[in-house]
Amino acid sequence: MRLKKHSLILFATLMLVFSSALHAKAAKVIDAEADVAIAQFKKLVKGGDVFLKKVKGYLVFPNVYKGGFIVGGEYGEGVLRVDGKSVAYYNIASASVGFQIGAQKTSYLFAFADQYALDQFMHSNGWQVGVDGSVAVIKWGQGVDISSISFEKPIYAFVFNNKGLMANISLEGTKFTRIHPPEL
């Protein structure tokens, strides 16, 4: 009974947090938030600026909200940039069941190292990590320069700007869907 009550409270909380999915932010707002996240990425990750110039495109989600207690979910909105220009907007969402507890706000950056991977992503009608593409999650240490990555994988993911605590982080099953945000 107690677990059922906690699950209902969590479900109600998640619905409130993720209700913004029904009302996409304006494109200019997503772009401005992405600019801030990219600047933070370049500041936090040694070689980040050079790395982003080498890739074919990158998808940045400046604010991804995750929460869970056994049942969890995440949601965020972001932009795909090619040659530094915004070309499309996406949301990221996932749901999971298992050992997890907490809440977190974080930023994701997915870098497409080869043109084929970028094209497959852009022409998909909803794309899912682990099903439609393999993503190498990069863990960097202090002093490690990522500009020297040899691009053995087609897609690299970075998780940064973590705020909060989440006792389970996985991108497996995460789904990306193209959105058409309103203009201001």
N, C-alpha and C positions, 0 to 999 in steps of 0.2 A: 504494500500500500504506500509506504513512504517513497519508494523508488518511483512509483507511478506518479505521485504528487510532484516530485522533483522533475520528472520528465515533462510533465505538463507545464510547469513553470518555465523550464528551459525552452520548450517549444514556443511558448508565448513570447519569451524574450527574443528568441531567434527571429520570430516573425516580425517583431517590432524593428529589430536591427536591420533585417534584410528587406523590409517593406520598401526601402528606397529603390529596390530593383524594379518596382512597378513604375517609378518615375525617374527615368535616367537624367543625370545631370546634363547641363548644356555642354556642347562641344568645347566652347571656350573655357569653361570651368575645368573640364577634364584635361585640356591642353595645359592650362596654367598649373594645375596640380602635378601633372606629369613633368613639366619643366623643373619644378622644385625637387621632385623625386630624382630626376636625372642628375641635377646638380649635386644632390646629396650622395648619389651613387658614385659620381666622379670624385667627390671629396673623400668618401669612406674607402673606396676600393682603389688601391694603387694600380695605375695603368688603365683605369676605367675609361678615360677619354680616348686613348689610343685604341683600346679594344672595341669601343662602339663605332669607331671609324672603319674598322676592318670588317665588321659583320654586314650582311646583306640587308638586315632590318632588325628592329627590336620592338617588343611589345612591353609597355610599362604600365603597371597597375600601382598607382601611388598610394592608395588606401584600400587594403583588403582587410576585412573584418572577419575574424574567426571566433567561434565560441562553441563550447560543448561540455557536456557531462554525460558520458557514454554515447549519447547521440549528439553529433556536432554538424556544423556547417560553416561555410565561408562565402563571402560575396564581395565583389569590387568591380569598378569600371576603369577601363584604361584605353590606351591609344596605341596603334601600330604606326611606327615611324620607319620610313624608308628614305635614305639620303637626308635624314634630319627633318623630313616633312611628315605631317600627320596624313595618313592615307585611309585609315578606317578605325572604327571604335568597337570595343568588345567589352563584354562582361565576363567575369570569371566566377564560377560557382562550383561548389561540391558539397556533398553530404556524406557522412560516415557514421559508422557504428563501431564501437570498440573502446579500448582503453584510451580515454581522453578526458581532460578536465581543464577548465580555464577559459580565458578570453584573451584575445590578442588583436592588435592592429599592426599591420606590417605592409611592406612594399615588395612587389615582385618585378623583376625584369627578365624577360625571355629574349635571348639573342639568337637569331637565325644565322648560322655560320655558312650555310650554302643556299644557293638560289632555289634548288629543288624543294627543300624543306619550307622555305618562305612561300613559294608558289602553292604547295600543297595546303599550307595553312590558309592562305588568302582565298583559295578557291573551294574550301570546305564549307559545308553547311552545318557548322557546329563541330568542334574539334576537341578530342579528349586525350589527355596525357595517358600513355600506356596502351591506348587502343589505336589512335591515329598517328602517334608519334612518340618517339623515345626522347626523353629530356634528361640531360646530365645536370644534376644539381651541383653547383660549384660551392665548395666551402673553402674560403680563403683565410689564411692566417695573416697576422700583422707582418708587414714587410714583403709579402708575396705580391709580385707584379703580374696581374692577369693579362697584360698585353702580350705576354709570351705564350699564351695558350695556342696549342698546335692545331686546333680545329679538327680533332679526330671524331667528334660527335656533331650531328647536324644542328642541335639546339642545346643551348646552355641556359640554365635558370639560376638567378641570384635572389636570395631572400635577404632583405635588409630593412633597417629602421624598425626593428621589433620593439613594440611597446606592449607590455603585459606579459603574461606567462601562459603558455599552452603546452601541455605535456603530451603532445603528439603532433609532429609536423610531417606531412607527406603530400606530395603533389599527385600521386597515383589516383586516377579517376576524376581529376579536376577537369571541368568542361569549360570551353570558351565558346561564346556565342556572339555573333556580330550584332551590334545595336546601331540605331540611327538616332543619336541624341538630338534634341531640339537646339536650334540656334538661339542666341540671346537677342 
